[in-house]
Amino acid sequence: MVSLEDAVIARLEYYGERFEVLVDPDLASDFKRGEDIQIEEILAVEEVFKDAKKGDKASEDAMNKAFETTDPLEAAATIIRKGQVQLTAQQRRDMQEDKRRMIVAKITREAINPQTKLPHPARRIEIAMEEAKIRVDPFKSVDEQVNITLKAIRRLIPINLEKVKVAIRIPGEDSGKAYGIISEFGKIMKEEWQQDGSWVAIVEIPGGMQENFYQKLSEITHGKVETKLL
């Protein structure tokens, strides 16, 4: 159980009422992400408040209406899951940095320069985000913020989320392994066997994954793969 001095407020506006509990900021954040943590470990006190700073407890009528229970532990679980947890300054910085890395990774993996059909290096994306003054929200999804980010940095660098088609030819004995690799990156659009026993296919992959895709194919075929960007 966290001490009152180290606790922060988790707050939920529900059915026209405000409900607050005092929680360990780290454990509450982990709980919101789905980790299996006992509520008793998260709370500083096993009470639900209308205003935690004043010590005003939520009424039983309000709790029954909102949570169909007056059990503070059950109500607290809902408040933490659905509500907002105050973060320490360091927590917010850490979460923002983690989310920023995830946004950059997704853009690097799936976006390309439409002029060259090649991916942008991650550092170029980071610099463009800095110049565009992108503010990362630690609570919004990566996909949502990728779209916002692309719209902002498109003024600075040519970039689009695109899939590309690649023609490949590999020795027949490596085709089984190739199926596995392709399933990791994208999908087969067309395939056929050649008279010399080689396997050719047209595959579609996210534009930013081209380099990794070629490297993986080269590894499994010991450099005997042929590729062509269509």
C-alpha positions in Angstrom: 0.0 0.0 0.0 1.4 3.4 -1.0 1.8 6.2 1.6 -0.5 9.2 1.4 2.6 11.4 0.8 3.5 9.5 -2.4 -0.1 8.9 -3.7 -1.7 10.7 -6.6 -5.4 11.1 -7.5 -7.2 8.8 -10.0 -10.4 10.6 -11.0 -13.5 9.6 -12.9 -16.5 11.8 -13.9 -19.4 9.4 -14.0 -23.2 9.9 -14.0 -22.8 13.5 -13.2 -20.6 12.8 -10.2 -16.9 13.0 -9.5 -15.2 10.0 -7.9 -11.6 10.0 -6.7 -9.2 7.5 -5.1 -5.6 7.9 -3.9 -3.3 5.6 -5.7 0.3 4.6 -6.3 1.0 6.3 -9.7 3.2 3.5 -11.0 1.0 0.6 -10.0 -2.1 2.5 -11.2 -0.5 3.0 -14.6 0.4 -0.7 -14.8 -3.1 -1.6 -13.8 -4.6 0.6 -16.6 -2.4 -1.3 -19.1 -3.9 -4.6 -18.0 -1.4 -5.9 -15.5 -2.8 -8.2 -12.8 -2.4 -6.2 -9.6 -4.5 -6.3 -6.5 -6.4 -3.1 -5.9 -5.4 -3.1 -2.3 -1.8 -2.7 -3.3 -2.6 0.3 -5.5 -4.7 2.3 -3.0 -3.3 4.6 -0.2 -6.7 4.3 1.6 -9.6 2.0 0.8 -12.0 4.9 0.3 -13.8 6.6 -2.6 -13.9 10.3 -2.4 -15.9 13.1 -4.0 -13.0 15.4 -3.4 -9.8 13.6 -2.1 -8.0 16.8 -1.3 -10.7 17.9 1.1 -11.3 14.3 2.3 -15.0 14.4 1.2 -16.2 10.9 0.7 -18.5 9.9 -2.1 -22.0 9.1 -1.0 -23.4 5.6 -1.0 -26.2 6.7 -3.3 -23.8 8.1 -5.8 -21.6 5.0 -5.8 -24.6 2.7 -6.1 -25.9 4.7 -9.1 -22.5 4.8 -10.8 -21.0 1.4 -9.9 -23.9 -0.6 -8.6 -21.9 -1.2 -5.4 -20.7 0.6 -2.4 -17.6 -1.6 -2.1 -14.7 0.9 -2.4 -12.4 -1.8 -3.9 -14.7 -2.6 -6.8 -15.5 1.0 -7.4 -11.8 1.9 -7.3 -11.0 -0.7 -10.0 -13.5 1.0 -12.3 -12.2 4.5 -11.5 -8.6 3.5 -12.3 -9.5 1.7 -15.5 -11.9 4.2 -16.9 -10.7 7.4 -15.3 -7.6 9.6 -15.5 -4.6 9.0 -13.2 -2.4 12.0 -12.3 1.2 11.3 -13.3 4.4 12.5 -11.8 6.4 14.7 -14.0 9.0 11.9 -14.6 6.2 9.4 -15.4 4.8 11.7 -18.0 8.2 12.2 -19.6 8.9 8.5 -19.6 5.5 7.7 -21.1 5.9 10.4 -23.7 9.3 9.2 -24.7 8.1 5.6 -25.0 5.1 6.6 -27.1 7.4 8.9 -29.3 9.7 5.9 -30.0 6.7 3.8 -31.0 5.4 6.5 -33.3 8.8 6.9 -35.0 9.2 3.1 -35.3 5.8 2.7 -37.0 6.4 5.6 -39.4 9.9 4.3 -40.3 8.4 0.8 -40.8 5.4 1.7 -42.9 6.1 5.1 -44.6 8.2 6.0 -47.7 9.3 8.9 -49.6 6.8 8.9 -52.5 9.5 10.4 -54.8 12.0 7.6 -54.4 9.8 4.9 -53.0 12.3 4.3 -50.3 11.9 4.6 -46.5 13.1 7.6 -44.5 15.7 6.9 -41.8 14.3 7.0 -38.2 16.6 10.0 -37.4 15.1 12.0 -40.3 11.6 11.3 -38.9 12.7 12.4 -35.4 14.2 15.7 -36.7 11.0 16.4 -38.7 8.9 15.8 -35.6 11.1 18.2 -33.6 10.9 20.9 -36.3 7.1 20.4 -36.5 6.9 20.7 -32.7 4.9 17.5 -32.4 3.5 17.1 -28.9 3.2 13.4 -28.0 0.2 12.5 -25.9 1.1 9.5 -23.6 -2.6 8.4 -23.5 -3.6 8.5 -27.2 -3.0 5.5 -29.4 0.0 5.2 -31.7 -2.1 4.9 -34.8 -4.0 8.1 -34.0 -0.8 10.1 -33.4 0.9 8.6 -36.5 -1.8 10.2 -38.7 -1.4 13.5 -36.9 2.4 13.4 -37.1 2.4 12.6 -40.8 0.1 15.5 -41.6 2.5 17.8 -39.7 5.8 16.6 -41.0 4.6 16.3 -44.6 5.1 20.0 -44.9 8.8 19.4 -44.2 9.6 16.1 -46.0 7.8 14.1 -48.7 6.3 11.1 -46.9 3.3 8.8 -47.3 2.1 5.6 -45.6 2.3 3.3 -48.6 2.6 -0.3 -49.5 4.9 -1.4 -52.3 4.9 -4.4 -54.6 8.1 -6.3 -55.0 8.8 -9.1 -57.5 11.1 -11.9 -56.1 12.7 -14.9 -57.6 14.3 -17.5 -55.3 15.6 -21.1 -55.6 12.8 -23.6 -55.2 14.3 -25.3 -52.2 14.0 -22.0 -50.3 10.4 -21.3 -51.1 9.1 -22.8 -47.9 11.2 -20.5 -45.8 10.2 -17.6 -48.0 6.5 -18.2 -47.2 7.3 -17.7 -43.5 9.3 -14.5 -44.1 6.6 -13.0 -46.4 3.9 -13.7 -43.8 5.9 -11.6 -41.3 6.1 -8.6 -43.7 3.1 -8.7 -46.0 1.2 -10.9 -48.4 1.7 -12.8 -51.7 -0.3 -11.2 -54.5 0.8 -13.7 -57.2 3.1 -16.7 -57.5 4.3 -19.3 -60.0 6.9 -21.9 -60.5 9.5 -21.6 -63.3 10.8 -24.3 -65.5 14.2 -24.1 -63.9 12.6 -24.9 -60.5 12.8 -21.4 -59.1 9.8 -19.8 -57.4 8.7 -16.3 -58.4 6.1 -14.1 -56.7 4.8 -10.6 -56.4 4.5 -9.6 -52.7 3.0 -6.5 -51.1 4.8 -5.1 -48.0 4.8 -1.8 -46.1 7.1 0.6 -47.9 9.4 1.2 -45.0 10.1 -2.4 -44.5 11.9 -3.0 -47.8 15.5 -3.1 -46.5 14.7 -5.6 -43.7 12.6 -7.7 -46.2 15.5 -7.9 -48.7 17.9 -8.7 -45.9 15.8 -11.6 -44.6 15.3 -13.1 -48.0 19.0 -12.8 -48.7 19.8 -14.6 -45.4 17.5 -17.6 -46.1 18.7 -18.0 -49.7 22.4 -17.3 -49.0 22.3 -14.3 -51.4 20.5 -16.1 -54.2 17.4 -14.0 -54.2 16.5 -11.6 -57.0 14.2 -8.7 -56.2 12.7 -5.8 -58.2 10.6 -3.0 -56.9 7.5 -2.6 -59.1 
